[in-house]
Amino acid sequence: MKRKWTLFVSILMVLLLAATGCGSTNGASGDATKDPIKIGWIGSLTGDQAPWGKCESQTVQMLIDETNANGGVLGRQLELVALDTKGDANEAVNAVKRLVSQDKVCAILGPNASAQALAITGVLESAGVSDIATVATNPKITVKDDGSVNKYNFRVCFTDPYQGSVAAGYAADVLKYKNAAILYDVASDYSQGFMQYFIETFEAKGGTIVAKEAFKAGDTDFRPQLTKIKKANPDVILMPYYYKEVALSANQARDLGITATLMGGDGWPSDTLFEMAGKSLEGSYVVNHFDYNDPEVKPLTEAYIAKYGTTPEINCYMVHDAYKVLLAAIEKAGSADPQAITDALTQVQVKGVTGTIKLGEKTHNPEGKEAAIQKIQLNPETGEYEYAFMQKYGAN
Amino acid sequence: MSVFLQQLINGLSIGSIYALMAVGYSLVYSILNFSNFAHGGVIMLGAYIGLYALHLLPMSFLGALIIAALGAGLIAVVLEKVAYSPLRKRNAPSLYFIISAMGASIFLENLVIATIGPTFKTYPEIFNPVPFTFGSISVSRIDVLMFVIAAISLAILVFIIEKTKVGLAIRACSYSSRGSNLMGVNVNRIIFVIFLLGGMLAGVAGMLFGMKYTVYPQIGVITNKSFIAAVFGGLGSLPGAVVGSLLLGLIETLSSAYIASQYRDLIAFTLLIVVLVIRPSGIMGKITEDKA
């Protein structure tokens, strides 16, 4: 008896799917209808990354509610279809397949992880629907190895190499440094990309790279390289690697009597960095995605806390900006057609909470987006080191 | 000139850490004819013991150093009983000892990750962090301390080996453990002493390493370099281990200073291979028939 029922329900579902599929090949997201515009979201709602995914999907829901309350877009309401990827690349592919074939979404927001964002490239391309990733920083998500762009992959976070340009620009233009030295991890893509773009930008702005020294992840002693750097007498030393080596090399630099300013990126922040090398890092600059204390960021934080009762993760801010870009693109396209939206994504510029975002046509990355420059300072009241927000800063 | 002097000091400082660790390898190799790859694990545990001794008990640096040395010595002895002694009793080939050592090393690392955690831990600031400066040359206090403690530890070790009865037995065993056994030397006791001494040196090395850099479960990896230094100097020879370590430290530093830092390991190890091709037993090693 049970088997008969299962069979019956299965047949019914297949028929239903077929019916919706046939009836709306180019209809559901068309302009004439007053149906809600569907926006997809994928990310982890279960598994290790669930706290981030949950925060991200809740933020999108909150923003959509807000937009709907203000009359929606193009005179239509918005509807969110959020699907769980369980933090798994295969699940991400399945979720996107469902969103584009069954739910007929106009575009997709998320995921936050690079592996999932890379995995969905093929499905997006065959369906002609765009995705805006939130915190996936791997350069290959939007630009292939041969330099061509993945047509339907976009993102709102900066890439690893981008940090290099920002750091170099800030060092040359704002801090007015002329000579820079670099210590980098020869075995890390992150470090190499960061360094390469730092050099290009710094030299283009008239600066000189006076020393470029390498080490390999796992090394603990950097004094031979730092001794050479000291002799070159730089104004600033770029340290584009992760916090353990940052702490060790910063301590050793100060031991050797190096007084140059130290600079790094989003590989620095960690709970133990200051414990290991607080004093050595005092006065250093860090390029970060954004700053929690930035006045432009605070209203969103407060709105989120008011609605959900907890403090938001970084994903809240990134998906907020991804949503803003998408909304602007829908308005610019004047329709909910996925291809029209894709074409419009690189034509709009929005002011998000993490900076001004304009997605580049050749890269699909935010171009000239302002990163948050933070300075490490001792708080005289608490006696602890902390990141002080200096300013938003873009590379161009 | 001052840069060259600074680089020499850097090289000697790195070399003296390698030396403290390399001597432990050589001690075991000289008697048992195999390389104790679990030595790195003992060094790592020594670093943790020293850290907790300083944190939990309100004691001086010297007290914590002694506890770290004794604790690591004890661990090395237990390791010998569990991982090597059963193999020795069965006359297993050297290869089995090496496999057992690697297993023990992985076990110790994962034990620490599972119980203490994988994060980095820092030693409290014991000594004035301001380095000594001579013109533009600077030497950190901890480097001077390491050099002195390494020298004292090695001197004590040499004294034990050269001047005491146990030392005589160790030297006899290192020539021929079977012959010494026939002459009435208790080889098991000598092996106990060897692991205790090697372990205590590992404890000292671990604590100093932790103070200078930081403590984490993978610090044993650095012993790969000190093992290579021991081979370079001549496995089984204590002076060889020290000389090999200091030379490796200097070669690494100078090649990164005057050739290119990205090729440092490549240059240093090419040089080592060349030396070993010319002189397979290392700079000061005795010729042995089967090397592990």
Interface residues (C-beta under 8 A of the other chain):
Chain A: V186 E213 A214 F215 K216 G218 T220 D221 R223 P224 Q225 T227 K228 K231 K244 A247 L248 D255 L256 G257 T272 E275 M276 K279
Chain B: V3 Q6 Q7 N10 G11 S13 I14 T119 F120 T122 P129 P131 T133 S136 S138 S140 Y213 T214 Y216 Q218 I219 V221 I222 E252 T253 L254 S256 A257 A260 S261 Q262 R264 D265
